[in-house]
Amino acid sequence: MCQHSQKNDIYNTMQSVTLKEFERRTDGLLAPKDPKAPTYIAEFQAQKDANIYHRLTMEMASYAMMNQDCDIRGILVFLHKGLDPKTNPWHYLSRSKDKFLKIVYLNEFLKELEQKQPNHPMVAAFKPLFEKDLIALKNNAHYWYQKIAKSRLPKDAKEHIQKAFISWLTARFRDLPYQEVINMIANLPDFEQTRFYKDIVGIGEKRGEKRGEKRGEKRGEKRGEKRGEKSIIVKEINRFKKMKKKGDINDSLFKKLCDPLQKELDKLTAEIDSIMNKPQKK
């Protein structure tokens, strides 16, 4: 009787609590072709976040409520093990034999994948993130990029991975001008066929040619090329802004990613102004 009384003293009186509705976009939803197979909601975590397990389980519950017959599972991908808060009771689900929640440490996963399939394009794709030696990264960037370019991935997926590779490469070499980073891989013939390359150079040249006058054609091409480069950098900065707003990157990582891009953007703007204001030779 005494023990029962002590247990009751631990809790307040039971109350009805109003929980706020939430709206959140998932990092990924893997819906199967077979309706009987599990549906996975995935979240990628590149920074410390004590609430990541809570958010994922809320997303899983919300999706399950909208899709009553769905067998919903979760996947949490951490950049490395140190980012995993292992929040219970949700983390306990990862130890279930039914694997309701799968935890992936990306650095360990890629290490195992490289041992089994060293030529897998995903091994190459993440090298700018995990290669600690900057000299090795610089010397091998073209080699890893070529593995992606020559992979059998669908065209759209390949170009998205190529763009991510260059974005991460730029972040690692934040003190180098943007074009110097591009030049690390620009000697590859395959690179000239990518949409990314055409955005920077090809579209820029076409715009320049259209604007170039007969006497100032070269000047127009140069200006157009610079504007093409500027357009790509602006798109990258806007992409990081969206990631920050969504909560996928914090202020510190946002600054680290965007500062070198902003520096290069300012430089390109000054170069374009210089070209615009340069007197034409008669």
C-alpha positions in Angstrom: 0.0 0.0 0.0 2.8 2.3 0.9 4.7 1.5 -2.3 1.6 2.1 -4.4 1.2 5.6 -2.7 4.9 6.4 -3.5 4.4 5.6 -7.2 1.4 7.8 -7.4 3.4 10.7 -6.0 5.8 10.6 -9.0 3.1 11.8 -11.4 0.9 14.8 -11.6 -2.8 14.4 -12.2 -3.6 13.1 -15.7 -4.6 15.9 -18.1 -5.7 16.3 -21.7 -2.9 18.0 -23.7 -3.3 19.7 -27.0 -0.4 18.8 -29.4 0.3 21.3 -32.2 0.0 20.1 -35.7 3.2 20.0 -37.7 4.2 20.3 -41.3 7.6 19.0 -42.4 9.0 17.8 -45.6 10.9 14.5 -45.5 14.4 14.1 -47.0 13.2 11.1 -48.9 10.2 8.7 -49.3 10.9 5.2 -50.8 7.5 3.9 -52.0 7.6 0.3 -53.3 6.0 -0.9 -56.5 4.6 -3.9 -54.6 1.9 -2.5 -52.2 2.7 -5.3 -49.7 6.3 -4.2 -49.4 7.4 -1.7 -46.7 7.5 2.0 -47.4 10.5 3.9 -46.1 10.9 7.4 -44.9 14.5 8.5 -44.8 16.3 11.4 -43.1 19.9 12.4 -43.7 21.7 14.1 -40.8 25.0 15.9 -41.2 25.0 17.8 -37.9 24.1 17.2 -34.3 20.3 17.2 -33.6 18.9 15.9 -30.4 15.4 15.8 -31.9 16.1 13.9 -35.1 14.5 10.6 -33.8 11.4 12.4 -32.6 11.0 14.2 -36.0 11.4 11.0 -38.0 8.9 9.0 -35.9 6.4 11.9 -36.2 6.8 11.8 -39.9 6.3 8.0 -39.9 3.2 8.3 -37.8 1.8 11.1 -39.9 2.3 9.2 -43.1 0.8 6.1 -41.7 -2.3 8.0 -40.6 -2.7 9.2 -44.2 -2.0 5.7 -45.6 -3.8 3.3 -43.3 -2.7 0.0 -45.0 1.0 1.1 -45.4 3.8 -0.8 -43.7 5.9 2.2 -42.7 9.6 2.0 -41.8 12.3 4.6 -41.1 15.9 5.1 -42.3 18.2 7.5 -40.4 21.5 8.2 -42.3 24.1 9.9 -40.1 27.3 11.3 -41.6 29.2 9.5 -38.9 28.4 7.7 -35.6 29.2 10.7 -33.5 26.1 12.5 -34.7 23.7 9.8 -33.5 22.0 10.8 -30.2 20.5 7.2 -29.9 17.3 8.6 -28.5 15.1 5.9 -26.8 12.6 4.5 -27.1 12.9 5.2 -30.8 16.5 4.0 -31.1 15.4 0.7 -29.6 13.4 0.1 -32.8 16.6 -0.3 -34.7 17.4 -3.4 -32.7 14.1 -5.0 -33.6 14.3 -8.1 -35.7 11.7 -6.6 -38.0 13.9 -3.5 -38.6 11.2 -0.9 -38.2 14.1 1.6 -38.0 17.4 1.3 -39.8 20.4 3.3 -38.8 23.2 4.0 -41.3 26.5 5.6 -40.5 27.5 6.9 -44.0 31.3 6.8 -43.5 31.2 3.2 -42.3 28.8 2.2 -45.0 30.9 3.7 -47.8 34.1 2.1 -46.3 32.5 -1.3 -46.5 31.1 -0.6 -50.0 34.6 0.5 -51.2 36.0 -2.8 -49.9 33.4 -4.9 -51.7 32.9 -2.7 -54.8 35.7 -0.2 -55.2 34.4 1.1 -58.5 30.9 1.8 -57.3 30.0 5.4 -58.3 28.6 6.2 -54.8 32.1 5.5 -53.3 33.5 8.2 -55.6 30.6 10.6 -55.1 31.3 11.1 -51.4 35.1 11.4 -51.6 35.0 15.2 -51.3 33.2 14.8 -48.0 35.3 12.1 -46.4 38.8 12.3 -47.9 40.9 14.0 -45.1 44.0 14.6 -47.2 43.4 17.7 -49.4 46.4 17.0 -51.6 45.0 13.5 -52.3 41.6 15.0 -52.9 43.0 17.5 -55.4 45.1 14.9 -57.2 42.3 12.3 -57.4 39.3 14.6 -58.0 39.3 14.0 -61.8 39.7 10.2 -61.3 36.7 10.0 -58.9 34.7 12.3 -61.1 35.4 10.1 -64.1 34.0 7.1 -62.2 30.7 8.9 -61.7 30.7 10.1 -65.3 31.3 6.6 -66.7 28.8 4.8 -64.4 25.6 3.2 -65.6 23.5 5.4 -63.5 20.4 7.1 -65.1 21.3 10.4 -66.8 19.4 12.6 -64.4 20.7 10.8 -61.3 24.3 11.0 -62.7 24.1 14.7 -63.3 22.7 15.3 -59.8 25.6 13.4 -58.3 28.1 15.2 -60.4 26.6 18.5 -59.3 26.8 17.4 -55.6 30.4 16.2 -56.1 31.5 19.7 -57.4 29.5 21.5 -54.7 31.3 19.5 -52.0 34.6 19.9 -53.7 34.1 23.6 -53.7 33.3 23.6 -50.0 36.5 21.7 -49.2 38.7 24.1 -51.3 36.9 27.2 -50.1 40.0 29.4 -50.4 40.3 28.6 -54.1 38.5 30.5 -56.9 35.5 28.6 -58.1 36.9 28.2 -61.6 40.1 26.6 -60.2 38.0 23.9 -58.5 36.2 23.3 -61.8 39.6 23.0 -63.5 40.5 20.1 -61.3 38.1 17.9 -63.3 37.6 20.0 -66.5 40.3 18.0 -68.4 37.8 15.1 -68.7 36.1 14.9 -72.1 33.0 13.6 -70.3 32.7 16.7 -68.3 32.2 18.8 -71.3 29.0 16.8 -72.1 27.4 17.4 -68.7 24.6 19.8 -68.1 26.6 21.4 -65.4 29.4 22.3 -67.7 27.0 23.6 -70.4 25.4 25.8 -67.8 28.7 27.4 -66.9 30.3 27.7 -70.3 28.0 26.7 -73.1 25.0 28.8 -72.1 27.2 31.6 -71.1 28.9 31.6 -74.6 25.5 31.5 -76.3 24.2 34.5 -74.3 27.5 36.3 -75.1 27.3 35.5 -78.8 23.7 36.9 -78.9 24.7 40.1 -77.2 28.1 40.4 -78.9 28.3 43.0 -81.6 30.3 42.4 -84.7 33.3 44.4 -83.4 32.9 43.3 -79.8 32.0 39.6 -80.3 34.8 38.3 -78.1 33.9 40.7 -75.5 30.3 39.6 -75.6 31.3 35.9 -75.4 33.5 36.6 -72.4 30.7 38.6 -70.6 28.2 35.8 -71.4 30.5 33.2 -70.0 31.0 35.1 -66.8 27.3 35.6 -66.5 26.8 31.9 -67.0 29.2 31.1 -64.1 27.5 33.7 -62.0 24.1 32.1 -62.6 25.3 28.7 -61.4 26.8 30.1 -58.2 23.6 32.0 -57.4 21.7 28.8 -57.8 24.1 27.0 -55.5 23.8 29.7 -52.8 20.0 29.6 -53.1 20.0 25.8 -52.8 22.0 26.1 -49.5 19.6 28.8 -48.3 16.7 26.4 -48.8 18.6 23.7 -46.9 19.2 26.1 -44.0 15.5 27.2 -44.0 14.5 23.5 -43.9 16.8 22.8 -41.0 19.1 20.4 -42.9 22.2 22.6 -42.3 23.0 24.9 -39.4 24.3 28.5 -39.5 27.9 27.4 -39.2 27.8 24.9 -42.0 25.8 27.4 -44.2 28.5 30.0 -43.7 31.2 27.5 -44.5 29.5 26.4 -47.7 28.4 29.9 -48.9 31.3 32.1 -48.0 33.6 30.9 -50.7 30.8 31.0 -53.2 29.8 34.5 -52.2 33.5 35.5 -52.5 33.6 34.1 -56.0 30.3 35.7 -56.9 31.6 39.1 -55.9 34.6 38.6 -58.0 32.6 37.6 -61.0 30.3 40.6 -60.6 33.3 42.9 -60.6 34.7 41.2 -63.7 31.4 41.5 -65.5 31.2 45.2 -64.6 34.8 45.6 -65.8 34.0 44.0 -69.1 30.8 46.1 -69.5 32.7 49.4 -68.8 35.7 48.6 -70.9 35.9 50.9 -74.0 35.6 49.0 -77.3 38.4 49.3 -79.7 37.5 51.0 -83.0 
